[in-house]
Amino acid sequence: MKNFDFWIRRIHSLSGVIALGAFLLEHIFTVSTVMGGPANFDKSVAALAAMPFLVPIEIIAIGLPIAFHGILGVVYALKAKNNPLRYGYWNNWMFYLQRITAYIAFVFIIWHVWTLRIVGKAMGGHLIGYDFMHKVLSDPLTFGFYVIGLLSSVFHFTNGLFGFSITWGIVSGPRGQRIVSVATLALFVLISSVGLTALTHFVK
């Protein structure tokens, strides 16, 4: 049983880095093209939609691994015992925020996929172009939820890289952990800045 738990935690960690990373970075890249203008964004979305076998790839390579990672992650989060107010160490706070952002990111990704891909296609099969996103994000509450969802997803991914490096034995020792911690925090700032800047271009 211990051996099973050992490997399932590593598979869980790997699924988060690969699947969530692929989902997140692809979305950030595509959304960031709006900074080149609405037409540029529409062109990127159309090119992505024209990819062969897009739906099977999304389901098998991204959807199922994210579902596995998210469901198991919620189970781990509910079992976790963490008290950053009593033990206010940096790593303890990062552990706590990793669990909180797991809930938010899980809900946000489900809502995002449901509203834009499933419901959107059922209501006309439209491409998620600039005009559509402008309408969606012009609502202040929706925009705020996107900001929270974006920051939570990016933090969960980048801070998860820190946990991944330790879980898989890539980094050991306090000095190496500090370097990775700073690097992942810098990556969080970088990706978040690009994502937030792109979001503001939809409401101009």
C-alpha positions in Angstrom: 0.0 0.0 0.0 2.9 2.4 0.8 4.5 1.6 -2.5 1.2 2.4 -4.3 0.8 5.7 -2.4 4.5 6.5 -3.3 3.9 6.2 -7.0 0.4 7.6 -7.1 1.7 10.8 -5.5 4.4 11.0 -8.2 2.0 10.4 -11.0 -0.3 13.1 -9.5 2.6 15.5 -9.4 3.6 14.7 -13.0 0.1 15.0 -14.3 -0.1 18.5 -12.8 3.1 19.7 -14.3 2.5 18.3 -17.8 -1.3 18.6 -18.2 -2.0 21.8 -16.2 1.2 23.2 -17.6 0.2 22.5 -21.2 -3.3 23.8 -20.7 -2.1 26.9 -18.9 0.8 27.8 -21.2 -1.2 27.2 -24.4 -4.0 29.4 -23.1 -1.6 32.2 -22.0 0.2 32.1 -25.4 -3.1 32.2 -27.4 -4.6 34.9 -25.2 -1.5 37.0 -25.3 -1.8 37.3 -29.1 -4.6 39.8 -28.5 -1.9 42.3 -27.6 -1.2 42.4 -31.3 -4.8 43.4 -32.0 -8.2 41.6 -32.3 -7.5 40.3 -35.7 -4.3 38.7 -34.5 -6.2 36.9 -31.7 -8.9 35.7 -34.0 -6.3 34.3 -36.4 -4.6 32.4 -33.5 -7.9 30.9 -32.3 -8.8 29.9 -35.8 -5.4 28.2 -36.3 -5.9 26.3 -33.0 -9.4 25.2 -33.9 -8.2 23.9 -37.3 -5.7 21.5 -35.7 -6.4 17.9 -36.7 -7.7 15.6 -33.9 -8.0 18.6 -31.6 -10.8 17.3 -29.5 -9.3 13.8 -28.8 -6.0 15.4 -28.0 -7.6 17.9 -25.6 -9.6 15.1 -23.9 -6.8 12.4 -23.7 -3.7 14.6 -23.2 -5.2 17.4 -21.2 -8.7 16.9 -20.0 -8.4 13.4 -18.3 -5.0 14.2 -16.7 -6.3 17.5 -15.3 -9.4 15.7 -14.0 -7.2 13.1 -12.3 -4.9 15.7 -10.9 -7.8 17.9 -9.7 -9.9 15.2 -8.1 -7.0 13.6 -6.3 -5.6 17.0 -5.4 -8.8 17.9 -3.7 -8.7 14.7 -1.7 -5.1 15.5 -0.7 -6.0 19.1 0.2 -8.9 17.9 2.4 -6.5 15.5 4.3 -3.7 18.1 4.7 -3.1 19.5 8.1 -1.6 23.0 7.8 -1.6 26.0 10.2 0.4 28.9 8.7 -0.8 31.3 11.4 0.8 29.1 14.1 3.8 28.0 12.1 4.5 31.0 9.8 7.4 29.6 7.8 7.7 30.5 4.2 7.3 26.9 3.0 4.3 26.5 5.3 2.5 29.4 3.7 3.4 28.2 0.2 1.9 24.8 1.1 -1.2 26.4 2.4 -1.6 28.6 -0.7 -1.0 25.6 -2.9 -4.0 23.9 -1.4 -6.3 27.0 -1.5 -5.4 27.7 -5.2 -6.1 24.0 -6.0 -9.8 24.6 -5.1 -10.0 27.9 -7.0 -8.2 26.6 -10.1 -10.2 23.4 -10.2 -13.5 25.3 -10.1 -12.3 28.0 -12.5 -11.1 25.5 -15.2 -14.3 23.5 -15.0 -16.3 26.8 -15.3 -14.1 28.1 -18.1 -14.3 24.9 -20.2 -18.1 24.5 -19.6 -19.0 28.1 -20.5 -16.7 28.6 -23.4 -16.3 25.2 -25.0 -19.3 23.2 -24.1 -22.2 25.6 -23.7 -20.7 28.0 -26.3 -20.6 25.4 -29.0 -24.0 24.0 -28.1 -25.4 27.6 -28.6 -24.1 28.0 -32.1 -20.7 26.4 -32.5 -19.0 29.8 -32.7 -15.3 30.4 -32.5 -14.1 32.0 -29.3 -13.0 35.2 -31.1 -12.3 38.7 -29.8 -15.8 39.9 -30.0 -17.1 37.1 -27.9 -14.4 37.4 -25.3 -14.9 41.2 -25.2 -18.5 40.7 -24.4 -17.8 38.1 -21.8 -15.0 40.0 -20.0 -16.9 43.4 -20.1 -18.9 42.1 -17.2 -16.9 43.3 -14.1 -17.8 40.2 -12.0 -16.7 37.8 -14.8 -13.5 39.8 -15.4 -12.8 39.6 -11.6 -13.4 35.9 -11.6 -11.0 35.5 -14.6 -8.3 37.5 -12.7 -8.7 35.3 -9.6 -8.8 32.1 -11.7 -5.8 33.1 -13.7 -3.7 34.1 -10.7 -4.7 30.9 -8.8 -4.0 28.6 -11.8 -0.6 30.2 -12.5 0.4 30.1 -8.8 -0.7 26.5 -8.4 1.3 25.5 -11.5 4.5 27.5 -10.7 4.6 26.7 -7.0 3.8 23.1 -8.0 7.0 23.0 -9.9 8.8 23.5 -6.6 6.9 20.5 -5.1 7.6 18.5 -8.2 11.3 19.1 -8.0 11.4 17.9 -4.5 9.0 14.9 -5.0 11.0 13.6 -7.9 14.4 14.2 -6.1 15.5 16.8 -8.7 16.4 19.3 -5.9 17.7 18.6 -2.4 19.2 20.7 0.3 18.2 24.1 1.6 20.2 26.1 -0.9 18.8 24.3 -3.9 15.3 24.6 -2.6 15.7 28.3 -2.0 16.9 28.8 -5.6 14.0 26.8 -7.0 11.6 28.7 -4.8 12.8 32.1 -6.0 12.8 30.9 -9.6 9.2 29.6 -9.5 8.1 32.8 -7.8 9.7 34.8 -10.6 8.0 32.6 -13.2 4.7 33.2 -11.4 5.2 37.0 -11.7 6.2 36.7 -15.4 3.3 34.5 -16.5 0.7 36.4 -14.5 1.9 39.7 -15.9 1.5 38.4 -19.4 -2.0 36.9 -18.7 -3.3 40.0 -16.8 -2.1 42.3 -19.5 -3.8 40.2 -22.2 -7.0 40.2 -20.2 -7.1 44.0 -20.1 -6.9 44.1 -23.9 -10.3 42.5 -24.2 -12.0 45.3 -22.3 -10.5 48.3 -24.0 
